[in-house]
Amino acid sequence: MESDETEIITVKANWAGKGEALKGSSKFISKSGDCIIKSSDSSSYREATATASIDNLDAGENCFAELVSFKSTSMEMKK
């Protein structure tokens, strides 16, 4: 269903980090047919709690949340 109507909503979120920050990195390689995707990142992260509301309706508290700061990231796609 398509519509040209626009609705503006208010979304609010609060994040609070807990515990100490940890460092991590990852590498990912995927090949499908003749396409190859490579990505890597280096980051710092810590556990967090998050609460949110949409149009002043409480969306509750997330039971799993993380704050992440990427030091570097890259992605390459080849065919």
LUMSELUM-449658 format. One line per field, with one value per residue (C-alpha): z, x, y; residue in one letter; residue number from 1; chain. Coordinates in pm, 1 decimal. Layout:
LUMSELUM-449658
up Z;...
east X;...
north Y;...
r a;...
k NUM;...
c A;...
***
This chain:
LUMSELUM-449658
up 0.0;-101.7;54.6;8.7;369.1;607.5;983.6;1223.8;1538.8;1834.6;1927.8;2244.7;2363.8;2667.3;2691.5;3005.4;2988.4;3265.9;3345.2;3185.7;2817.4;2624.2;2294.9;2007.1;1638.2;1370.5;1014.4;777.2;432.0;224.1;-125.4;-331.7;-691.7;-835.5;-572.5;-266.2;32.1;288.5;596.8;916.3;1216.3;1538.3;1818.2;2185.5;2348.3;2682.7;2813.5;2846.3;2934.2;2693.2;2742.7;2473.1;2398.6;2078.5;2088.5;2469.9;2484.4;2690.9;2478.3;2788.8;2877.9;2649.3;2822.6;2600.0;2474.9;2391.3;2322.8;2044.2;1921.7;1599.3;1569.8;1211.3;971.4;608.6;349.4;4.7;-259.3;-573.8;-868.3
east 0.0;144.2;56.1;165.8;75.0;350.4;335.5;584.9;659.5;885.4;1139.8;1349.3;1623.6;1850.8;2167.6;2373.6;2702.8;2789.2;3107.7;3444.3;3511.3;3651.7;3838.9;3770.5;3820.3;3665.4;3722.4;3461.4;3499.0;3209.5;3209.1;2896.3;2945.5;3203.8;3147.4;3368.6;3289.9;3560.6;3517.6;3709.5;3681.1;3852.2;3633.7;3579.3;3253.1;3078.9;2752.6;2468.9;2105.5;1870.8;1521.7;1305.1;970.2;776.2;530.0;558.2;459.7;713.8;893.1;1050.8;1408.3;1625.5;1764.1;2076.2;2247.1;2600.7;2767.7;3024.3;3295.1;3467.3;3836.2;3846.7;3627.9;3650.8;3450.7;3550.6;3334.6;3478.5;3333.5
north 0.0;335.2;665.0;1024.3;1104.5;1209.1;1169.2;1321.6;1122.9;1196.7;932.0;967.5;733.0;733.8;527.0;470.2;283.1;37.9;-148.2;-89.9;-35.0;-331.7;-338.8;-572.6;-631.5;-847.3;-961.9;-1099.8;-1255.7;-1387.0;-1530.7;-1586.2;-1690.9;-1454.0;-1179.4;-1137.2;-913.3;-831.5;-615.8;-543.4;-315.7;-215.0;-82.1;-11.2;-111.4;-142.9;-275.1;-27.8;9.0;179.1;320.1;472.8;631.0;691.6;980.9;973.2;603.5;410.4;149.6;-5.1;-91.0;-299.3;-609.2;-604.4;-291.5;-179.0;153.8;111.7;349.5;244.7;331.6;208.6;16.4;-84.4;-276.3;-394.7;-560.7;-719.1;-900.0
r m;e;s;d;e;t;e;i;i;t;v;k;a;n;w;a;g;k;g;e;a;l;k;g;s;s;k;f;i;s;k;s;g;d;c;i;i;k;s;s;d;s;s;s;y;r;e;a;t;a;t;a;s;i;d;n;l;d;a;g;e;n;c;f;a;e;l;v;s;f;k;s;t;s;m;e;m;k;k
k 1;2;3;4;5;6;7;8;9;10;11;12;13;14;15;16;17;18;19;20;21;22;23;24;25;26;27;28;29;30;31;32;33;34;35;36;37;38;39;40;41;42;43;44;45;46;47;48;49;50;51;52;53;54;55;56;57;58;59;60;61;62;63;64;65;66;67;68;69;70;71;72;73;74;75;76;77;78;79
c A;A;A;A;A;A;A;A;A;A;A;A;A;A;A;A;A;A;A;A;A;A;A;A;A;A;A;A;A;A;A;A;A;A;A;A;A;A;A;A;A;A;A;A;A;A;A;A;A;A;A;A;A;A;A;A;A;A;A;A;A;A;A;A;A;A;A;A;A;A;A;A;A;A;A;A;A;A;A
***
